[in-house]
Amino acid sequence: MAGILVALASLIACEPSSSDPYALSAESSPNQQSLTSRADDKGSSAKGPIVLELFTSQGCSSCPPADRLLRELKSQSDSSESPFPQDLIVLSEHVDYWNRLGWTDPYSSSKFSARQQSYAQLTGDQVYTPQMVIQGKYSMVGHSRSEIVPAIRRAAAMQQHKIELGFVIPPGRTNVSVEARIAGYSGPIVLFLAEDGIQNHVPRGENADRDLLHDGVVRDLKNASCAKGKCKGELDLKPEYHFQNLRIVALLQEPGGPIHGAAQLSPADGKKSK
């Protein structure tokens, strides 16, 4: 693949627990306070993207409606007449704890199960699918539009910090070198490589004989760190990925906490995505 340099541009259960399905974390936590104190106020923005994370599985019969809703929300956000106050970044994270029940989800990873568990640890809830987590703060059943859309609007009020995002793919390499800049920030960030427009046939399990379509399938997830506003990390890039459908996403977030900044870009067109 030719070198590319882009200029800087961000329990197994299908039912949730009986606790509050909305407030995933407290308004203010030690993680939140320490993170925001390390980023300059001049880098804050009230109009950053809103991040939707869907924890899903091809082995769960309740998940296809949530997968479909995530695609619809992305399509609405990408349109010129978006109904949302800010752009949406959608991520579909396929957990692996359904794999022993008849079908091994080809997009699943223990990384995504662990990320979901890190959210659950804040409240003591059990994990379930499909679960939607919005801006690392609000949680609800992943196919409940009536709960998701209001939560998107609530998340729009959260303060965010601007992330300038760029990447390099050297010739012949099997990874993407990601660079980010966040004014005055030293601390952790989370990097994702996501792919849209993925479709496959499921021959076994709860979704046997169904063709499933996904957007925002997370192909890789890596933790990275920033020092004095500069962040660097790498994401794995495999030949079977459709390059034109890939997105690079960076989140300003400590484990299990709210998201205080987000950015994404599309490597194929070399510019920041909506």
N, C-alpha and C positions, 0 to 999 in steps of 0.2 A: 504494500500500500504506500502510495507516495507520501512524502513528508508534508505535513500540513501545519501551518502556524496561524493561529487565529489571534487577532488583536484582543486585548482585554475587553470584555463586554459586561446569574445566579440559578387431663384433661381434654381431650378432643371433644369438641361440642360445637353444634351449630346454633346454640342459643346462648345469649349473654347471661352473666350473673344478674342477680336481683338488685344489685347496688346501682347507684346513680349512673345512668348510661351516658350522661353528657360531660360532666366535669371530670376530666381525666387527672388533672393535677391542681394543686392549690394555686391561688392567684399569685402568691409569692413564695418561693422556696429558696433554700440556700444555693442550689444550682443556678437558679434564675438570677439571683442577686449577684453572685460572683461572676457570671458570664456577662451580664449587662454592664457591670462596672469596669470591664476590661475593654470596652469598645467606646470610642469617642462619640459624644453626642452629635458632633457635626456629621457623622456618618449615618445617622438615623433617618428613617423615612417612614411616612404613614401609608405609603402606596406600594409596598412590596408585595410580591406574589403570595398567594395562599396555598399551602401544601396539603394535599389530600393523600393519605396513605391507606390503601386497602390491603388488609391482611386476608388472603384468600387461598383457595386450593382447588385444583381440578378434581380432587377426590371428595369434595363436599357438594352435595346436591343443592344446598341453599346458596351457593356462591355465584352461579351464572347470572342471576338477576343483579347482583352487586357488581359483577364485572361489566355487565351491560350498562348499568347506571354510571359507572366511572367513565366509560367511553362517551356516553351522552354528555356528561358534564364537561369533559375535555373538548368535545366538539362545540358545545355552546360557548365555552371560554375562548376558543380559537376563532370564533366568528366575529364579524365586524359589528354585530349587534349583541354583544355579550350581555347577559342579564346580571353579571356579577360585578361588584365594586372594584375588584382587582383581578389580575390574571390568575389562573389556577395552574399549579404544577401537580400532575397526577402521577402516583407511583403505585404499582401493583406488586406487592411483596408476597410471594407464594411460600407458605410455611411447609415444613416437611413432616409434621406430626400426623398427617392423614395418609402418608405413603404406605403404611402397613395394612391398609383396609381395601386392597384390591387394585389400586392404580398408583404408580409412582409418578407424581407430577414432575415433568421434565424441567420445569422452571423453579422448582422448590429448592430451598437451601436452609440449613440450620441457622445461617446468619439472620434470616428474616424471622424465624421462630424466636431467636434470641432477642431481636429488636422488639418484637411484639411483647415478649416477656418483660423487657425493661420498662415498657409502659405500664404493664399490669402490676409490677412491683410497687408502684407509687400508691396504688389504692388497695392492694391485696386481692384484686379480682382474678378470676380464672381467665385464661385466654380462650377465645372462640373464633369461629369464622362464620360468615364474613364480618369483619370488624373494620370500620372506618375511623381513622384518627385524623383530625383536622388541626393543622398547625401545632401538632404535638400536645394539644391541650384538650380538645373536645373529642369524645368517643361515643359511637353509637353503632347500631346494626348497619352493616354495609349496604343494604338495599333500601334503606328507609329515606327516601327523598324528602319526606315531610320533616325529618329531623336534620338531615344533612344540609339542606339549603339555608335554614336559619342559622346553623352553626357556622357556615361559611361567612355569613354577614356579621356574626359576632366576632369571628376571627379577624375580620377586616379592621377592627379597631385596635388590634395589638400593634405595639411599636415594633418596627423592624429596622435593621441596619443594612445599608447598601453593600452588596457583594459584587465586585467586578470579577468576572470569570473568563478564563481563557484556557487553551490546551495546545499541546504539541503531539503529533504522531510521527515519530521518526521513520524513515524508510525501513521496511522489513521488520518492524517491531510488533509485538503482540500485546502492547499496552498503550494506554493514553496517559500522558503526563499532564496533570491538571494543575493550573495555577489560579489562585484567587487572592484578591486584595480586599481587606476590610479595615477601614481607617482606625488606627490605633489599637487593634485587637490582637491579643495573644491568648490562645486557648484552642479548644477542639472544634473541628468542623466534621461534617459527614458528607462523603462523596458517593454519588450513585451514577451508574450507567444504566439507562432505561431504554427499552425498545418498544415502539408502537406497532400496531397492525400485525400482531402475531396470531396465527390460527393453526390449530391442530385437531386431529381426531382422537377422541378418548374411547378406547375399545372396552375398558373394564371399569369396575368400581361404581360408585353412585351415579356417575354421569355417563355410563356406558352407552356407546353408539351415538354420542353427541359430538358435533363440531363446535369447538369453543374459540371465541375471538377475544383478544386482550389488547389493551393499550397500557403503556407505562410499565411493562414487565421489567422488573429490576434484574439486570444481568450480573451486576457486581455492586458491592457495597464495601466501602473502605472508610475507616476513620483516619483523619489526618489532623495536623496541628498547625497553628499559625504563630508566628513570632513577629512582633512589631508590625502587624498589619499585612504580612506576607504569608501565604499558605501554599503548600505543595503536597501533592499526592499522586498516586497512580491507580488506574483502573484497568482490569484485564479486558483485552479485546480479542475475540475469537473469530475465525473465518466464517462461521455459520451466521453471524449477526448480519442483519441487513443495514449497511452503513447509513443509507438515506433515511432510515427510521429511528436512528439513535438520538438520545438526548443525554447531555451531561448535566447533573444537578448537584448543587452544593447547598448545604444547610448549616446555618449557625445554630448549634444546639449541643447541649451536654446530655449524656445518656438519660433517656426517659423523661426529659424536660421539655418545656415549650420551645418552639422554633422562633428565633429572634432575627432571622434573616434568611433569604433564599434567592437563588438565581438558577437559571438554566440556559443552555444554548444547544443548538443543533450543529454537530460537526459537519454534516453534509453541505449546509449552505453557509457555514462560517459566520453566523450571526446569532444574536440573542433571540431565543424563542419567546413567544407569548407565554 
